[in-house]
Every structure is written in C-alpha cells, then in structure tokens.
C-alpha cells in the first residue's frame, strides 16, 4: 500500500508518518508543486491535508475556497484519473456551524450549516468529492474537532504557552464539555479507514469530552507547574462571548460530538486515552517540536 500525503511538514502529516502502520508514505508540497505535475499513478491512497485554517493575517473569503475547495477537487480529479483507489479528505466539524449550548451532540448525519468561510469551503469540498466517488474511487471524509498532539500549533499551542507562563488562570470549575482528537488516535482512525477502504463521512475523536478546567490541569501537571485557578463571574463570560466570541467560546463554551456511528462502521476504539495524548503533547512542546506554519 503506497500512500501520498499532500501537505508537506504538516502537523497531521508528521504524526501520520511517525505513528501509522503504513510505512510506504510520501509527502509533497502543493506550494512547490502543481497538481498537474504530480505522478499520482504510483499511489494507492491520497491523504489530502492541504488547507487554509489558522491565519495570522487577514485573507479574503475567496482564498479559502480556492485552496480548501478548488485545489482539493483538482487533486482528487487527477488522482482518480491516475488510478488512485482511495482519497481521504481531512475536513472539520466547522462544517456544522456554531454549536448551541444545551443541544444534542453533533453526529455524522447532523445538518451542516457552516457559518464562516473556512467551514463553508470545507463543506463544499466534501459535496464535490462525493460526486467523484464510484466503485473504483473511494472517498473517505474525516471530520475532526480540535486536534492536539506532538508538533501541534494554533489554539492548543497557545493554551500550553499560557499555562507555561502564567500561574494564576481564570478556569476554575469551568463545566463545559469539548470534544478533542489526539493526533495518534486520528492516525489510527486513518489507518482503519484505509484497511477497510471505508467510504463515507466519519468523525474522528477521543472517547470522552473534557472541560477546559480538566485540560488546563492536565497540561500543568505534565509541565510540572503549580497553578491557581479562580472563577470569573458568569456575566463577564457572557460579555466576553459577545465581544470576543472566537476566544471565549473556545475556553468556556461546549462543543461536543457523537461518533458512535463511525466507531460501529469501523469496528474501532481510539487506542490512546486523552491523558496519555496530552502527556505526549506536553513533552513534545518542551522539546520545541512544533510544525512549520505552511502545510501546502
């Protein structure tokens, strides 16, 4: 089984190469190579990781669609023409839209109402890819909540840096529930999807949702840091949700998934407990193992 990862030096790609049972894997940059110049005929499986996700600078909505939808579709079309048997697309739970507190956890069949360019571009890519599927070309779509692990960047890296640098934090008794995906568990999901050549939409995540308080305590414990947590007033959180929703929602809001259908179809359980995944991530952080910015 020969596998091509599109997105060189990406966070997920580096973990796949390190932890996957499939060892015959190449990765390629779509920043340095045009899709038309890639020889896809050498590969059985393409894992497409290229995406615009977290940007420090403002970009236009159109750029999300150019990379997350159009480039993805171009790669898939060329892969199919070259005889690739399976195309695995790393999507996101952002395709569902904004989670409403108190609602049922989203699952693989939940209605998708993406509310930003990232979620919309990923969802449109999903729809276009499913139209390419036939008996000789399997399309596997993996939706994930926030992925953590070795070489992590973005939001989880920011939280680790916060815990590492600050001893007093406003996260006491935060009773939210958030689903996360350990990178090693995601790799195991991908391996299983390849083994079964499974078609459809899957949600890859750890077994149990955790709260922000639990997350911060686990990070601090593995950093060997003593921290003091204090509780901030509920009205302050509500104000923060209105003024800085992207930040306060991640820290105090819930975002819970139900992937029981995925687990049943794949006959699979995530092998790494969240506590163990957090421990490995923190050790990697201490060694300054961080992915480069670009995953194109």
N, C-alpha and C positions, 0 to 999 in steps of 0.2 A: 504494500500500500504506500504510494508516494503522494505526499501532501505538499501543497503550496500555500503559504500564508502571505496575503497581501497586506502590507503594513510593516515595514522593517523596523526592528527595535521597539515595537510597541509593548506596552505593559502586558497585555494578554498573550501576545506572541512569544515573549521571552519566557513566560511561565509555561506556555504550551511546550516549547522546545525543551524546557528543563524537566517537566513532570509527565508529559504524555507517554503512553505505552508505545506510540508510533514514533519510530526513531528516524525514518527516512523523510525528513522535512526540510524544505527550503523556505526562505522568506525573501520577499522582494519589495523594493520601494516603488510606489507609483508616483513619487516625486521625481525620481531619477529615470524611470522607465515608462513609456507609453504602453497602455494595454495592448495595442496592436503589435508591439514588438516582442511580446512575451510568448514563449513557446509553451502553451498550455497542454499540448498533446503528451507531454511527459508525465502528467499528473492524473491521479485518480480522484483526488479531492482538492477543492479550493476552499480555504477558510478566509473569508473576506472581513478584515478588521479595520480597513481604512474608513475614517470618519472625521468630521469636524465635531468636536464635543465641547471641550472647555477652552475658551479663548480669552486671553488677557486683553486683547484689543477688540474693538467693535468691528464686526463684519456684517455685510448685507445678508438679508434673508436668502437672496438668490444663491449666495455662495454655499449655504447649507445644502440646497437642492442639487447644485452642480456636483458636489463631492459625495454627499450621502445617498443621493438617489441616482443621478445620471451616470456617474463614474461606476458605481456599483453595478448598474444594469449593463453597462458596456462590458465590464469584466465578465459578468455572468454569461452574456451572449457569446462572447469569444470563447469562453471556457466550454460552453455547450457545443459550439461548432467544432471545437478541437477534440471532443470525445470525453471530456471530464464527466465522471459518473455522478458526483455529488458536489453541491455548492452549499456551504454553510455560511450563513449571514448572521453576524453578531448585531442584534438590534438592541432595543432598550424598553424598559417599562414606561418611558416617557411617551410612548405611543398611546397610552391610555388617557393621558391628560392629568389634571390635578386631582389628587386623592382627597376625598371629602371625609372629614373626621366622623367616625361612627358608622361609616358604610362598610359593607362586606368586603373582605379582601378580594382583589382582582385575581382572575384566573386566566387560563389560556383562551377562553371563549368570551371574555368580557368585552363590552363595547369599547371601541377605540375612538377617543375624541381628543387628539393631541392639541395642545394649546400654545405651542411655540414652534419656531422654525425647525429646531432640532427634532422634536417629536414628529412633526408633520413630514419632514423629509425622510425620516427613517420608516414611517408607516407607508408612505408612497412607494418607497423602495421594496418593502415587503409585498405590497399588492402587485407590483410589476414583476417581481421574481416568481411569485406563484403562477403567473401566466406562462412563464417559460418552462414550467415543470412538465415532464412527460415520463414514460416508462424507462427511458434511458438517461434521464437527467433529474436527479432527486434534489429538491430544495428543502433545506432544513433551516428554520429561523429560530434563533435563540434570543429570548428577551431576558434581560437581567436588571435587577436593581443595582445599587452602587456596588461595584466590585472592589474588594480590598485584597492585599497580599503583597508579596515581595515585588519591589520595583514600582509601587503604587505612586500615583501623582494626584493632583487636583484636591478634591474635598477631603479625602481621608488623610492625605499628607498634611493638609492644613490643620486638621484636628490633632494629629500626632505632634506637630510642631507647637501647637497651643499648649498641650499637656506637658510637653518637654520644657517649655519656657515659663509656664505660669503655675503657681502653687495654689492659687485660690480661684475656683471656677464656679460659674452660676448654673450648675447642673444637678443640684440635689433634688432627689425624688421626682425626676422627670419620668412620667409614666407613659411615655409614648411607646409605640411598637413599630419598629422599622425592620424590613427585610434587607439582608445583605447577601452578597455572593463572594465566598472565598475563592481566590484565583485557582487554587489547587482543585477545589470542588468543581469550578467551571471547566477546567481541563478534563476532569473525569466525566462530566456531562458530555463534553465534545467527543471524547473517546468512545463513549457508549453510543452516541448518535452515529458515529462512523461505523462502529461494529455492526449495528443493526440497520445501517443505511436508512435511518428513520426520517420519514417525510412529515412536514407539518410545522406547527408552532409550539415551542417549548419554553418553559420558564425555568431558568437555572438559578438556584439559590440555596443557601444553607437551610438546615432543618427548621430552625426556630428564629423568630424575630426577637430583637433585643431593644432595650431602651437606650437613649443617649447616656443616661447615668451609668448603665452597665458597660457600655462601650468605653467611656472615659475611664472608669475604674480598671478595666482590663488593660488598657493602654498604659495607665500609670503604674500598675503592678509590674508589668513586664519591662517598663523603663526603670523600675526601682525608685520611683518618685513618690513622695508623700504629698498628697493633695488634700485640700479642704474644699468641700462642696457646699455651696449655700443656695438657697431657693430664692428666686426673684418673684415678685408679685405677678399674679395672673394678668392683671391689667397691663403690665409692662410687656408681657409676651404678646398680648393682643395688639398693642400698639406696634410692636416690632413686626408682627405678621403683616400689618398694613403698610408700614414704611419700608421694611426690608424683607419682603416675603421669601426671597430665594435663600436668605441666610437663616432666618428664624424658623422657617418651615423645616429645613433640614435638621435643625437642632432640637426643636420642640414639637414638631408635628409628627403624625404617624404616617406610615407608608408600608402597608402590609399586603403580602401576596399569598396566593394559594396555588401551589404547583402539584397538587395530588394527581392530576391527570398526567402530567409529564412523568412523574415517578412510576405510575402504573404502566404507561406505554413502554417506558424504557426498562422496567423491572430493575430499578436502581435506587440507591440511597447515597447521599453525599458522604464520602468517607472521612472527611476531616471536620471535627467539631469546631464551632466558631472560636472557642477559647484557644484552641491549638493554632488556628489560622491567624488569629490576632497576635499570638506569641511569635510566630514566624515573621509576620509583617514587621513587628517592632524590632526584632533582631536585624532584619534587613535594613530598616530605617537607621539603626545605629551604625551600620556599616556603610551608610550613604549609598545604598543600592537603589537608585532612582532612574526610571526610564527617561530617555530623551524626550523633548517636547513633541517632536513630529512622529506620527505613526503612518505617514503616507508612503 
